[in-house]
Amino acid sequence: MNNIKDTLEYILKSIVPNPDEITVDSQESDGLTIFEISAPEELIGKIIGKEGKVIKSIRTILNVSYPTSKFILKIKE
């Protein structure tokens, strides 16, 4: 993986049964990258996980892999 967006897409598409239904858009402003994850409602539960454990783990992996990057993950239906 060359950048944070590719890594995020790889992780998300690995944990859901229908990877073609997930898209990740990014916007940059003032050194902060905002990633908008679009997925159908039935897949959002798998992305978030119980008590948010999966999405928190994804954030942790990205923070460890790209320590100098500042980002926000947003999930939209």
PQR file with spaces between the fields and no chain letter, atoms N, CA, C, O and H, PARSE charges and radii, in Angstrom:
ATOM       1  N    MET     1       0.842   -1.172    0.000 -0.4000 1.5000
ATOM       2  CA   MET     1       0.000    0.000    0.000 -0.0000 2.0000
ATOM       3  C    MET     1       0.891    1.239    0.000  0.5500 1.7000
ATOM       4  O    MET     1       1.826    1.353    0.792 -0.5500 1.4000
ATOM       5  N    ASN     2       0.586    2.139   -0.884 -0.4000 1.5000
ATOM       6  CA   ASN     2       1.420    3.332   -1.014 -0.0000 2.0000
ATOM       7  C    ASN     2       0.928    4.506   -0.195  0.5500 1.7000
ATOM       8  O    ASN     2       1.724    5.346    0.226 -0.5500 1.4000
ATOM       9  H    ASN     2      -0.174    2.047   -1.528  0.4000 1.0000
ATOM      10  N    ASN     3      -0.358    4.576    0.036 -0.4000 1.5000
ATOM      11  CA   ASN     3      -0.868    5.717    0.805 -0.0000 2.0000
ATOM      12  C    ASN     3      -1.996    5.281    1.736  0.5500 1.7000
ATOM      13  O    ASN     3      -2.468    4.145    1.691 -0.5500 1.4000
ATOM      14  H    ASN     3      -1.004    3.894   -0.305  0.4000 1.0000
ATOM      15  N    ILE     4      -2.401    6.204    2.562 -0.4000 1.5000
ATOM      16  CA   ILE     4      -3.389    5.892    3.597 -0.0000 2.0000
ATOM      17  C    ILE     4      -4.752    5.520    3.006  0.5500 1.7000
ATOM      18  O    ILE     4      -5.452    4.671    3.557 -0.5500 1.4000
ATOM      19  H    ILE     4      -2.018    7.127    2.598  0.4000 1.0000
ATOM      20  N    LYS     5      -5.130    6.144    1.900 -0.4000 1.5000
ATOM      21  CA   LYS     5      -6.429    5.845    1.287 -0.0000 2.0000
ATOM      22  C    LYS     5      -6.455    4.413    0.757  0.5500 1.7000
ATOM      23  O    LYS     5      -7.444    3.706    0.946 -0.5500 1.4000
ATOM      24  H    LYS     5      -4.561    6.834    1.452  0.4000 1.0000
ATOM      25  N    ASP     6      -5.383    3.978    0.098 -0.4000 1.5000
ATOM      26  CA   ASP     6      -5.319    2.603   -0.399 -0.0000 2.0000
ATOM      27  C    ASP     6      -5.387    1.594    0.744  0.5500 1.7000
ATOM      28  O    ASP     6      -6.053    0.564    0.637 -0.5500 1.4000
ATOM      29  H    ASP     6      -4.579    4.553   -0.055  0.4000 1.0000
ATOM      30  N    THR     7      -4.696    1.898    1.832 -0.4000 1.5000
ATOM      31  CA   THR     7      -4.701    1.007    2.991 -0.0000 2.0000
ATOM      32  C    THR     7      -6.100    0.928    3.592  0.5500 1.7000
ATOM      33  O    THR     7      -6.573   -0.158    3.927 -0.5500 1.4000
ATOM      34  H    THR     7      -4.155    2.734    1.919  0.4000 1.0000
ATOM      35  N    LEU     8      -6.761    2.073    3.729 -0.4000 1.5000
ATOM      36  CA   LEU     8      -8.120    2.106    4.265 -0.0000 2.0000
ATOM      37  C    LEU     8      -9.074    1.298    3.396  0.5500 1.7000
ATOM      38  O    LEU     8      -9.858    0.503    3.913 -0.5500 1.4000
ATOM      39  H    LEU     8      -6.377    2.955    3.458  0.4000 1.0000
ATOM      40  N    GLU     9      -9.014    1.495    2.080 -0.4000 1.5000
ATOM      41  CA   GLU     9      -9.881    0.744    1.170 -0.0000 2.0000
ATOM      42  C    GLU     9      -9.614   -0.753    1.265  0.5500 1.7000
ATOM      43  O    GLU     9     -10.553   -1.549    1.268 -0.5500 1.4000
ATOM      44  H    GLU     9      -8.377    2.141    1.660  0.4000 1.0000
ATOM      45  N    TYR    10      -8.354   -1.140    1.342 -0.4000 1.5000
ATOM      46  CA   TYR    10      -7.999   -2.559    1.445 -0.0000 2.0000
ATOM      47  C    TYR    10      -8.596   -3.183    2.706  0.5500 1.7000
ATOM      48  O    TYR    10      -9.171   -4.271    2.652 -0.5500 1.4000
ATOM      49  H    TYR    10      -7.591   -0.493    1.339  0.4000 1.0000
ATOM      50  N    ILE    11      -8.459   -2.497    3.832 -0.4000 1.5000
ATOM      51  CA   ILE    11      -8.987   -3.016    5.096 -0.0000 2.0000
ATOM      52  C    ILE    11     -10.509   -3.131    5.033  0.5500 1.7000
ATOM      53  O    ILE    11     -11.073   -4.162    5.399 -0.5500 1.4000
ATOM      54  H    ILE    11      -7.992   -1.614    3.875  0.4000 1.0000
ATOM      55  N    LEU    12     -11.172   -2.069    4.568 -0.4000 1.5000
ATOM      56  CA   LEU    12     -12.637   -2.073    4.520 -0.0000 2.0000
ATOM      57  C    LEU    12     -13.170   -3.155    3.602  0.5500 1.7000
ATOM      58  O    LEU    12     -14.129   -3.845    3.947 -0.5500 1.4000
ATOM      59  H    LEU    12     -10.714   -1.231    4.270  0.4000 1.0000
ATOM      60  N    LYS    13     -12.564   -3.310    2.442 -0.4000 1.5000
ATOM      61  CA   LYS    13     -13.044   -4.296    1.479 -0.0000 2.0000
ATOM      62  C    LYS    13     -12.733   -5.722    1.919  0.5500 1.7000
ATOM      63  O    LYS    13     -13.334   -6.673    1.419 -0.5500 1.4000
ATOM      64  H    LYS    13     -11.785   -2.749    2.162  0.4000 1.0000
ATOM      65  N    SER    14     -11.801   -5.872    2.849 -0.4000 1.5000
ATOM      66  CA   SER    14     -11.469   -7.201    3.364 -0.0000 2.0000
ATOM      67  C    SER    14     -12.454   -7.686    4.421  0.5500 1.7000
ATOM      68  O    SER    14     -12.575   -8.892    4.638 -0.5500 1.4000
ATOM      69  H    SER    14     -11.313   -5.100    3.255  0.4000 1.0000
ATOM      70  N    ILE    15     -13.155   -6.775    5.079 -0.4000 1.5000
ATOM      71  CA   ILE    15     -14.026   -7.184    6.189 -0.0000 2.0000
ATOM      72  C    ILE    15     -15.500   -7.302    5.818  0.5500 1.7000
ATOM      73  O    ILE    15     -16.307   -7.737    6.640 -0.5500 1.4000
ATOM      74  H    ILE    15     -13.056   -5.796    4.903  0.4000 1.0000
ATOM      75  N    VAL    16     -15.865   -6.924    4.599 -0.4000 1.5000
ATOM      76  CA   VAL    16     -17.276   -7.009    4.199 -0.0000 2.0000
ATOM      77  C    VAL    16     -17.449   -8.045    3.090  0.5500 1.7000
ATOM      78  O    VAL    16     -16.518   -8.303    2.326 -0.5500 1.4000
ATOM      79  H    VAL    16     -15.210   -6.571    3.931  0.4000 1.0000
ATOM      80  N    PRO    17     -18.645   -8.641    3.002 -0.5600 1.5000
ATOM      81  CA   PRO    17     -18.863   -9.662    1.973  0.2800 2.0000
ATOM      82  C    PRO    17     -19.001   -9.098    0.555  0.5500 1.7000
ATOM      83  O    PRO    17     -18.712   -9.801   -0.413 -0.5500 1.4000
ATOM      84  N    ASN    18     -19.434   -7.851    0.418 -0.4000 1.5000
ATOM      85  CA   ASN    18     -19.618   -7.237   -0.903 -0.0000 2.0000
ATOM      86  C    ASN    18     -18.690   -6.024   -1.050  0.5500 1.7000
ATOM      87  O    ASN    18     -19.141   -4.890   -0.885 -0.5500 1.4000
ATOM      88  H    ASN    18     -19.669   -7.280    1.205  0.4000 1.0000
ATOM      89  N    PRO    19     -17.418   -6.237   -1.352 -0.5600 1.5000
ATOM      90  CA   PRO    19     -16.472   -5.118   -1.377  0.2800 2.0000
ATOM      91  C    PRO    19     -16.745   -4.082   -2.474  0.5500 1.7000
ATOM      92  O    PRO    19     -16.289   -2.943   -2.373 -0.5500 1.4000
ATOM      93  N    ASP    20     -17.478   -4.465   -3.511 -0.4000 1.5000
ATOM      94  CA   ASP    20     -17.753   -3.520   -4.599 -0.0000 2.0000
ATOM      95  C    ASP    20     -18.721   -2.420   -4.188  0.5500 1.7000
ATOM      96  O    ASP    20     -18.819   -1.401   -4.872 -0.5500 1.4000
ATOM      97  H    ASP    20     -17.848   -5.390   -3.594  0.4000 1.0000
ATOM      98  N    GLU    21     -19.434   -2.606   -3.090 -0.4000 1.5000
ATOM      99  CA   GLU    21     -20.430   -1.629   -2.648 -0.0000 2.0000
ATOM     100  C    GLU    21     -19.851   -0.540   -1.757  0.5500 1.7000
ATOM     101  O    GLU    21     -20.578    0.361   -1.338 -0.5500 1.4000
ATOM     102  H    GLU    21     -19.355   -3.434   -2.534  0.4000 1.0000
ATOM     103  N    ILE    22     -18.560   -0.604   -1.461 -0.4000 1.5000
ATOM     104  CA   ILE    22     -17.920    0.380   -0.583 -0.0000 2.0000
ATOM     105  C    ILE    22     -17.075    1.331   -1.419  0.5500 1.7000
ATOM     106  O    ILE    22     -16.313    0.907   -2.289 -0.5500 1.4000
ATOM     107  H    ILE    22     -17.969   -1.335   -1.802  0.4000 1.0000
ATOM     108  N    THR    23     -17.222    2.633   -1.140 -0.4000 1.5000
ATOM     109  CA   THR    23     -16.373    3.631   -1.784 -0.0000 2.0000
ATOM     110  C    THR    23     -15.789    4.542   -0.706  0.5500 1.7000
ATOM     111  O    THR    23     -16.407    4.793    0.329 -0.5500 1.4000
ATOM     112  H    THR    23     -17.841    2.977   -0.433  0.4000 1.0000
ATOM     113  N    VAL    24     -14.592    5.023   -0.980 -0.4000 1.5000
ATOM     114  CA   VAL    24     -13.920    5.933   -0.055 -0.0000 2.0000
ATOM     115  C    VAL    24     -13.534    7.185   -0.828  0.5500 1.7000
ATOM     116  O    VAL    24     -12.783    7.113   -1.801 -0.5500 1.4000
ATOM     117  H    VAL    24     -14.090    4.820   -1.821  0.4000 1.0000
ATOM     118  N    ASP    25     -14.049    8.337   -0.394 -0.4000 1.5000
ATOM     119  CA   ASP    25     -13.700    9.626   -0.984 -0.0000 2.0000
ATOM     120  C    ASP    25     -12.864   10.394    0.025  0.5500 1.7000
ATOM     121  O    ASP    25     -13.053   10.252    1.233 -0.5500 1.4000
ATOM     122  H    ASP    25     -14.658    8.396    0.397  0.4000 1.0000
ATOM     123  N    SER    26     -11.944   11.204   -0.470 -0.4000 1.5000
ATOM     124  CA   SER    26     -11.102   11.962    0.459 -0.0000 2.0000
ATOM     125  C    SER    26     -11.059   13.432    0.075  0.5500 1.7000
ATOM     126  O    SER    26     -11.128   13.795   -1.100 -0.5500 1.4000
ATOM     127  H    SER    26     -11.791   11.318   -1.452  0.4000 1.0000
ATOM     128  N    GLN    27     -10.944   14.263    1.100 -0.4000 1.5000
ATOM     129  CA   GLN    27     -10.800   15.707    0.936 -0.0000 2.0000
ATOM     130  C    GLN    27      -9.699   16.165    1.866  0.5500 1.7000
ATOM     131  O    GLN    27      -9.599   15.696    3.000 -0.5500 1.4000
ATOM     132  H    GLN    27     -10.888   13.968    2.054  0.4000 1.0000
ATOM     133  N    GLU    28      -8.873   17.079    1.390 -0.4000 1.5000
ATOM     134  CA   GLU    28      -7.793   17.598    2.232 -0.0000 2.0000
ATOM     135  C    GLU    28      -8.003   19.077    2.485  0.5500 1.7000
ATOM     136  O    GLU    28      -8.408   19.830    1.600 -0.5500 1.4000
ATOM     137  H    GLU    28      -8.954   17.460    0.469  0.4000 1.0000
ATOM     138  N    SER    29      -7.714   19.478    3.731 -0.4000 1.5000
ATOM     139  CA   SER    29      -7.742   20.889    4.071 -0.0000 2.0000
ATOM     140  C    SER    29      -6.864   21.128    5.291  0.5500 1.7000
ATOM     141  O    SER    29      -7.050   20.489    6.327 -0.5500 1.4000
ATOM     142  H    SER    29      -7.385   18.866    4.451  0.4000 1.0000
ATOM     143  N    ASP    30      -5.929   22.025    5.177 -0.4000 1.5000
ATOM     144  CA   ASP    30      -5.031   22.416    6.266 -0.0000 2.0000
ATOM     145  C    ASP    30      -4.302   21.235    6.896  0.5500 1.7000
ATOM     146  O    ASP    30      -4.185   21.165    8.119 -0.5500 1.4000
ATOM     147  H    ASP    30      -5.778   22.545    4.336  0.4000 1.0000
ATOM     148  N    GLY    31      -3.813   20.307    6.080 -0.4000 1.5000
ATOM     149  CA   GLY    31      -3.059   19.175    6.592 -0.0000 2.0000
ATOM     150  C    GLY    31      -3.907   18.071    7.198  0.5500 1.7000
ATOM     151  O    GLY    31      -3.369   17.097    7.725 -0.5500 1.4000
ATOM     152  H    GLY    31      -3.908   20.363    5.086  0.4000 1.0000
ATOM     153  N    LEU    32      -5.223   18.208    7.131 -0.4000 1.5000
ATOM     154  CA   LEU    32      -6.144   17.209    7.665 -0.0000 2.0000
ATOM     155  C    LEU    32      -6.875   16.557    6.496  0.5500 1.7000
ATOM     156  O    LEU    32      -7.419   17.249    5.636 -0.5500 1.4000
ATOM     157  H    LEU    32      -5.660   18.999    6.703  0.4000 1.0000
ATOM     158  N    THR    33      -6.888   15.242    6.467 -0.4000 1.5000
ATOM     159  CA   THR    33      -7.587   14.508    5.417 -0.0000 2.0000
ATOM     160  C    THR    33      -8.864   13.932    5.997  0.5500 1.7000
ATOM     161  O    THR    33      -8.850   13.289    7.046 -0.5500 1.4000
ATOM     162  H    THR    33      -6.447   14.680    7.166  0.4000 1.0000
ATOM     163  N    ILE    34      -9.969   14.171    5.304 -0.4000 1.5000
ATOM     164  CA   ILE    34     -11.267   13.636    5.717 -0.0000 2.0000
ATOM     165  C    ILE    34     -11.648   12.534    4.737  0.5500 1.7000
ATOM     166  O    ILE    34     -11.796   12.774    3.539 -0.5500 1.4000
ATOM     167  H    ILE    34      -9.980   14.694    4.451  0.4000 1.0000
ATOM     168  N    PHE    35     -11.804   11.326    5.263 -0.4000 1.5000
ATOM     169  CA   PHE    35     -12.209   10.189    4.441 -0.0000 2.0000
ATOM     170  C    PHE    35     -13.676    9.928    4.682  0.5500 1.7000
ATOM     171  O    PHE    35     -14.094    9.723    5.821 -0.5500 1.4000
ATOM     172  H    PHE    35     -11.684   11.131    6.236  0.4000 1.0000
ATOM     173  N    GLU    36     -14.472    9.934    3.608 -0.4000 1.5000
ATOM     174  CA   GLU    36     -15.896    9.619    3.690 -0.0000 2.0000
ATOM     175  C    GLU    36     -16.111    8.218    3.146  0.5500 1.7000
ATOM     176  O    GLU    36     -15.872    7.951    1.968 -0.5500 1.4000
ATOM     177  H    GLU    36     -14.132   10.100    2.682  0.4000 1.0000
ATOM     178  N    ILE    37     -16.561    7.338    4.011 -0.4000 1.5000
ATOM     179  CA   ILE    37     -16.803    5.950    3.639 -0.0000 2.0000
ATOM     180  C    ILE    37     -18.280    5.809    3.310  0.5500 1.7000
ATOM     181  O    ILE    37     -19.139    6.047    4.159 -0.5500 1.4000
ATOM     182  H    ILE    37     -16.755    7.555    4.967  0.4000 1.0000
ATOM     183  N    SER    38     -18.569    5.423    2.079 -0.4000 1.5000
ATOM     184  CA   SER    38     -19.962    5.220    1.658 -0.0000 2.0000
ATOM     185  C    SER    38     -20.222    3.728    1.531  0.5500 1.7000
ATOM     186  O    SER    38     -19.478    3.006    0.869 -0.5500 1.4000
ATOM     187  H    SER    38     -17.871    5.230    1.389  0.4000 1.0000
ATOM     188  N    ALA    39     -21.289    3.281    2.176 -0.4000 1.5000
ATOM     189  CA   ALA    39     -21.648    1.863    2.135 -0.0000 2.0000
ATOM     190  C    ALA    39     -23.138    1.717    2.371  0.5500 1.7000
ATOM     191  O    ALA    39     -23.755    2.588    2.985 -0.5500 1.4000
ATOM     192  H    ALA    39     -21.894    3.867    2.714  0.4000 1.0000
ATOM     193  N    PRO    40     -23.728    0.624    1.890 -0.5600 1.5000
ATOM     194  CA   PRO    40     -25.134    0.360    2.187  0.2800 2.0000
ATOM     195  C    PRO    40     -25.335    0.145    3.687  0.5500 1.7000
ATOM     196  O    PRO    40     -24.402   -0.219    4.404 -0.5500 1.4000
ATOM     197  N    GLU    41     -26.541    0.371    4.140 -0.4000 1.5000
ATOM     198  CA   GLU    41     -26.855    0.300    5.572 -0.0000 2.0000
ATOM     199  C    GLU    41     -26.500   -1.050    6.192  0.5500 1.7000
ATOM     200  O    GLU    41     -26.048   -1.111    7.336 -0.5500 1.4000
ATOM     201  H    GLU    41     -27.298    0.666    3.558  0.4000 1.0000
ATOM     202  N    GLU    42     -26.704   -2.134    5.438 -0.4000 1.5000
ATOM     203  CA   GLU    42     -26.431   -3.459    6.008 -0.0000 2.0000
ATOM     204  C    GLU    42     -24.932   -3.725    6.205  0.5500 1.7000
ATOM     205  O    GLU    42     -24.564   -4.599    6.991 -0.5500 1.4000
ATOM     206  H    GLU    42     -27.070   -2.085    4.509  0.4000 1.0000
ATOM     207  N    LEU    43     -24.073   -2.992    5.512 -0.4000 1.5000
ATOM     208  CA   LEU    43     -22.627   -3.167    5.676 -0.0000 2.0000
ATOM     209  C    LEU    43     -22.033   -2.232    6.724  0.5500 1.7000
ATOM     210  O    LEU    43     -20.938   -2.480    7.230 -0.5500 1.4000
ATOM     211  H    LEU    43     -24.372   -2.282    4.874  0.4000 1.0000
ATOM     212  N    ILE    44     -22.735   -1.179    7.045 -0.4000 1.5000
ATOM     213  CA   ILE    44     -22.220   -0.203    8.008 -0.0000 2.0000
ATOM     214  C    ILE    44     -22.017   -0.847    9.382  0.5500 1.7000
ATOM     215  O    ILE    44     -21.061   -0.526   10.088 -0.5500 1.4000
ATOM     216  H    ILE    44     -23.624   -0.977    6.634  0.4000 1.0000
ATOM     217  N    GLY    45     -22.910   -1.746    9.751 -0.4000 1.5000
ATOM     218  CA   GLY    45     -22.769   -2.452   11.022 -0.0000 2.0000
ATOM     219  C    GLY    45     -21.489   -3.267   11.094  0.5500 1.7000
ATOM     220  O    GLY    45     -20.855   -3.341   12.147 -0.5500 1.4000
ATOM     221  H    GLY    45     -23.686   -2.007    9.178  0.4000 1.0000
ATOM     222  N    LYS    46     -21.108   -3.876    9.983 -0.4000 1.5000
ATOM     223  CA   LYS    46     -19.860   -4.644    9.952 -0.0000 2.0000
ATOM     224  C    LYS    46     -18.644   -3.729   10.036  0.5500 1.7000
ATOM     225  O    LYS    46     -17.629   -4.094   10.628 -0.5500 1.4000
ATOM     226  H    LYS    46     -21.623   -3.815    9.128  0.4000 1.0000
ATOM     227  N    ILE    47     -18.744   -2.546    9.448 -0.4000 1.5000
ATOM     228  CA   ILE    47     -17.623   -1.600    9.469 -0.0000 2.0000
ATOM     229  C    ILE    47     -17.440   -1.021   10.869  0.5500 1.7000
ATOM     230  O    ILE    47     -16.311   -0.865   11.333 -0.5500 1.4000
ATOM     231  H    ILE    47     -19.569   -2.249    8.967  0.4000 1.0000
ATOM     232  N    ILE    48     -18.533   -0.707   11.534 -0.4000 1.5000
ATOM     233  CA   ILE    48     -18.451   -0.108   12.869 -0.0000 2.0000
ATOM     234  C    ILE    48     -18.151   -1.174   13.922  0.5500 1.7000
ATOM     235  O    ILE    48     -17.306   -0.960   14.790 -0.5500 1.4000
ATOM     236  H    ILE    48     -19.451   -0.834   11.156  0.4000 1.0000
ATOM     237  N    GLY    49     -18.830   -2.310   13.855 -0.4000 1.5000
ATOM     238  CA   GLY    49     -18.612   -3.389   14.812 -0.0000 2.0000
ATOM     239  C    GLY    49     -19.326   -3.133   16.122  0.5500 1.7000
ATOM     240  O    GLY    49     -19.881   -2.056   16.335 -0.5500 1.4000
ATOM     241  H    GLY    49     -19.517   -2.484   13.150  0.4000 1.0000
ATOM     242  N    LYS    50     -19.312   -4.125   16.999 -0.4000 1.5000
ATOM     243  CA   LYS    50     -19.950   -3.985   18.310 -0.0000 2.0000
ATOM     244  C    LYS    50     -19.206   -2.946   19.125  0.5500 1.7000
ATOM     245  O    LYS    50     -17.987   -3.007   19.285 -0.5500 1.4000
ATOM     246  H    LYS    50     -18.861   -5.000   16.826  0.4000 1.0000
ATOM     247  N    GLU    51     -19.961   -1.998   19.633 -0.4000 1.5000
ATOM     248  CA   GLU    51     -19.424   -0.903   20.446 -0.0000 2.0000
ATOM     249  C    GLU    51     -18.324   -0.129   19.723  0.5500 1.7000
ATOM     250  O    GLU    51     -17.491    0.506   20.369 -0.5500 1.4000
ATOM     251  H    GLU    51     -20.952   -1.949   19.503  0.4000 1.0000
ATOM     252  N    GLY    52     -18.314   -0.176   18.382 -0.4000 1.5000
ATOM     253  CA   GLY    52     -17.339    0.582   17.608 -0.0000 2.0000
ATOM     254  C    GLY    52     -15.945   -0.009   17.595  0.5500 1.7000
ATOM     255  O    GLY    52     -14.985    0.681   17.252 -0.5500 1.4000
ATOM     256  H    GLY    52     -18.991   -0.692   17.857  0.4000 1.0000
ATOM     257  N    LYS    53     -15.817   -1.267   17.960 -0.4000 1.5000
ATOM     258  CA   LYS    53     -14.493   -1.877   18.072 -0.0000 2.0000
ATOM     259  C    LYS    53     -13.775   -1.992   16.733  0.5500 1.7000
ATOM     260  O    LYS    53     -12.561   -1.798   16.672 -0.5500 1.4000
ATOM     261  H    LYS    53     -16.597   -1.827   18.239  0.4000 1.0000
ATOM     262  N    VAL    54     -14.498   -2.304   15.660 -0.4000 1.5000
ATOM     263  CA   VAL    54     -13.850   -2.487   14.357 -0.0000 2.0000
ATOM     264  C    VAL    54     -13.331   -1.157   13.819  0.5500 1.7000
ATOM     265  O    VAL    54     -12.184   -1.077   13.382 -0.5500 1.4000
ATOM     266  H    VAL    54     -15.484   -2.462   15.710  0.4000 1.0000
ATOM     267  N    ILE    55     -14.149   -0.123   13.845 -0.4000 1.5000
ATOM     268  CA   ILE    55     -13.725    1.173   13.316 -0.0000 2.0000
ATOM     269  C    ILE    55     -12.588    1.757   14.169  0.5500 1.7000
ATOM     270  O    ILE    55     -11.689    2.410   13.640 -0.5500 1.4000
ATOM     271  H    ILE    55     -15.082   -0.188   14.201  0.4000 1.0000
ATOM     272  N    LYS    56     -12.631    1.523   15.473 -0.4000 1.5000
ATOM     273  CA   LYS    56     -11.539    1.980   16.341 -0.0000 2.0000
ATOM     274  C    LYS    56     -10.244    1.246   15.994  0.5500 1.7000
ATOM     275  O    LYS    56      -9.169    1.846   15.996 -0.5500 1.4000
ATOM     276  H    LYS    56     -13.362    0.992   15.902  0.4000 1.0000
ATOM     277  N    SER    57     -10.345   -0.034   15.700 -0.4000 1.5000
ATOM     278  CA   SER    57      -9.168   -0.818   15.318 -0.0000 2.0000
ATOM     279  C    SER    57      -8.600   -0.335   13.989  0.5500 1.7000
ATOM     280  O    SER    57      -7.383   -0.270   13.814 -0.5500 1.4000
ATOM     281  H    SER    57     -11.218   -0.521   15.698  0.4000 1.0000
ATOM     282  N    ILE    58      -9.486    0.003   13.055 -0.4000 1.5000
ATOM     283  CA   ILE    58      -9.029    0.531   11.761 -0.0000 2.0000
ATOM     284  C    ILE    58      -8.289    1.843   11.975  0.5500 1.7000
ATOM     285  O    ILE    58      -7.231    2.055   11.381 -0.5500 1.4000
ATOM     286  H    ILE    58     -10.474   -0.049   13.198  0.4000 1.0000
ATOM     287  N    ARG    59      -8.824    2.728   12.811 -0.4000 1.5000
ATOM     288  CA   ARG    59      -8.148    3.994   13.119 -0.0000 2.0000
ATOM     289  C    ARG    59      -6.777    3.744   13.735  0.5500 1.7000
ATOM     290  O    ARG    59      -5.807    4.420   13.393 -0.5500 1.4000
ATOM     291  H    ARG    59      -9.683    2.556   13.293  0.4000 1.0000
ATOM     292  N    THR    60      -6.696    2.769   14.648 -0.4000 1.5000
ATOM     293  CA   THR    60      -5.426    2.454   15.299 -0.0000 2.0000
ATOM     294  C    THR    60      -4.405    1.952   14.286  0.5500 1.7000
ATOM     295  O    THR    60      -3.247    2.367   14.318 -0.5500 1.4000
ATOM     296  H    THR    60      -7.484    2.220   14.925  0.4000 1.0000
ATOM     297  N    ILE    61      -4.820    1.066   13.390 -0.4000 1.5000
ATOM     298  CA   ILE    61      -3.914    0.550   12.360 -0.0000 2.0000
ATOM     299  C    ILE    61      -3.401    1.684   11.483  0.5500 1.7000
ATOM     300  O    ILE    61      -2.212    1.747   11.173 -0.5500 1.4000
ATOM     301  H    ILE    61      -5.761    0.729   13.364  0.4000 1.0000
ATOM     302  N    LEU    62      -4.300    2.580   11.083 -0.4000 1.5000
ATOM     303  CA   LEU    62      -3.890    3.699   10.229 -0.0000 2.0000
ATOM     304  C    LEU    62      -2.976    4.659   10.974  0.5500 1.7000
ATOM     305  O    LEU    62      -2.025    5.179   10.391 -0.5500 1.4000
ATOM     306  H    LEU    62      -5.266    2.529   11.334  0.4000 1.0000
ATOM     307  N    ASN    63      -3.245    4.904   12.252 -0.4000 1.5000
ATOM     308  CA   ASN    63      -2.382    5.790   13.044 -0.0000 2.0000
ATOM     309  C    ASN    63      -0.981    5.216   13.204  0.5500 1.7000
ATOM     310  O    ASN    63       0.000    5.958   13.156 -0.5500 1.4000
ATOM     311  H    ASN    63      -4.018    4.481   12.726  0.4000 1.0000
ATOM     312  N    VAL    64      -0.879    3.911   13.392 -0.4000 1.5000
ATOM     313  CA   VAL    64       0.423    3.266   13.540 -0.0000 2.0000
ATOM     314  C    VAL    64       1.159    3.223   12.199  0.5500 1.7000
ATOM     315  O    VAL    64       2.372    3.424   12.148 -0.5500 1.4000
ATOM     316  H    VAL    64      -1.676    3.309   13.431  0.4000 1.0000
ATOM     317  N    SER    65       0.426    2.963   11.121 -0.4000 1.5000
ATOM     318  CA   SER    65       1.041    2.844    9.797 -0.0000 2.0000
ATOM     319  C    SER    65       1.459    4.188    9.218  0.5500 1.7000
ATOM     320  O    SER    65       2.448    4.272    8.489 -0.5500 1.4000
ATOM     321  H    SER    65      -0.560    2.800   11.163  0.4000 1.0000
ATOM     322  N    TYR    66       0.709    5.238    9.538 -0.4000 1.5000
ATOM     323  CA   TYR    66       0.975    6.581    9.002 -0.0000 2.0000
ATOM     324  C    TYR    66       0.983    7.584   10.156  0.5500 1.7000
ATOM     325  O    TYR    66       0.038    8.361   10.299 -0.5500 1.4000
ATOM     326  H    TYR    66      -0.094    5.169   10.130  0.4000 1.0000
ATOM     327  N    PRO    67       2.028    7.579   10.977 -0.5600 1.5000
ATOM     328  CA   PRO    67       2.033    8.410   12.193  0.2800 2.0000
ATOM     329  C    PRO    67       2.046    9.915   11.944  0.5500 1.7000
ATOM     330  O    PRO    67       1.652   10.681   12.824 -0.5500 1.4000
ATOM     331  N    THR    68       2.486   10.353   10.777 -0.4000 1.5000
ATOM     332  CA   THR    68       2.536   11.795   10.515 -0.0000 2.0000
ATOM     333  C    THR    68       1.259   12.322    9.871  0.5500 1.7000
ATOM     334  O    THR    68       1.111   13.532    9.702 -0.5500 1.4000
ATOM     335  H    THR    68       2.806    9.731   10.062  0.4000 1.0000
ATOM     336  N    SER    69       0.344   11.443    9.514 -0.4000 1.5000
ATOM     337  CA   SER    69      -0.901   11.855    8.860 -0.0000 2.0000
ATOM     338  C    SER    69      -1.977   12.157    9.885  0.5500 1.7000
ATOM     339  O    SER    69      -2.122   11.459   10.888 -0.5500 1.4000
ATOM     340  H    SER    69       0.465   10.459    9.651  0.4000 1.0000
ATOM     341  N    LYS    70      -2.729   13.215    9.609 -0.4000 1.5000
ATOM     342  CA   LYS    70      -3.889   13.553   10.430 -0.0000 2.0000
ATOM     343  C    LYS    70      -5.123   13.305    9.583  0.5500 1.7000
ATOM     344  O    LYS    70      -5.220   13.798    8.459 -0.5500 1.4000
ATOM     345  H    LYS    70      -2.610   13.783    8.794  0.4000 1.0000
ATOM     346  N    PHE    71      -6.071   12.537   10.122 -0.4000 1.5000
ATOM     347  CA   PHE    71      -7.234   12.186    9.330 -0.0000 2.0000
ATOM     348  C    PHE    71      -8.468   11.995   10.214  0.5500 1.7000
ATOM     349  O    PHE    71      -8.381   11.805   11.427 -0.5500 1.4000
ATOM     350  H    PHE    71      -5.992   12.137   11.035  0.4000 1.0000
ATOM     351  N    ILE    72      -9.608   12.055    9.550 -0.4000 1.5000
ATOM     352  CA   ILE    72     -10.902   11.796   10.177 -0.0000 2.0000
ATOM     353  C    ILE    72     -11.636   10.795    9.289  0.5500 1.7000
ATOM     354  O    ILE    72     -11.629   10.920    8.064 -0.5500 1.4000
ATOM     355  H    ILE    72      -9.680   12.209    8.564  0.4000 1.0000
ATOM     356  N    LEU    73     -12.260    9.817    9.903 -0.4000 1.5000
ATOM     357  CA   LEU    73     -13.074    8.854    9.159 -0.0000 2.0000
ATOM     358  C    LEU    73     -14.544    9.179    9.396  0.5500 1.7000
ATOM     359  O    LEU    73     -15.000    9.252   10.537 -0.5500 1.4000
ATOM     360  H    LEU    73     -12.266    9.716   10.898  0.4000 1.0000
ATOM     361  N    LYS    74     -15.275    9.373    8.307 -0.4000 1.5000
ATOM     362  CA   LYS    74     -16.716    9.615    8.387 -0.0000 2.0000
ATOM     363  C    LYS    74     -17.421    8.524    7.615  0.5500 1.7000
ATOM     364  O    LYS    74     -16.990    8.143    6.527 -0.5500 1.4000
ATOM     365  H    LYS    74     -14.905    9.313    7.380  0.4000 1.0000
ATOM     366  N    ILE    75     -18.506    8.021    8.178 -0.4000 1.5000
ATOM     367  CA   ILE    75     -19.269    6.975    7.522 -0.0000 2.0000
ATOM     368  C    ILE    75     -20.623    7.543    7.133  0.5500 1.7000
ATOM     369  O    ILE    75     -21.335    8.113    7.959 -0.5500 1.4000
ATOM     370  H    ILE    75     -18.857    8.331    9.062  0.4000 1.0000
ATOM     371  N    LYS    76     -20.966    7.379    5.860 -0.4000 1.5000
ATOM     372  CA   LYS    76     -22.278    7.842    5.405 -0.0000 2.0000
ATOM     373  C    LYS    76     -22.959    6.732    4.633  0.5500 1.7000
ATOM     374  O    LYS    76     -22.310    5.884    4.020 -0.5500 1.4000
ATOM     375  H    LYS    76     -20.388    6.915    5.189  0.4000 1.0000
ATOM     376  N    GLU    77     -24.277    6.753    4.675 -0.4000 1.5000
ATOM     377  CA   GLU    77     -25.072    5.722    4.004 -0.0000 2.0000
ATOM     378  C    GLU    77     -25.325    6.106    2.569  0.5500 1.7000
ATOM     379  O    GLU    77     -25.978    5.362    1.838 -0.5500 1.4000
ATOM     380  H    GLU    77     -24.805    7.442    5.172  0.4000 1.0000
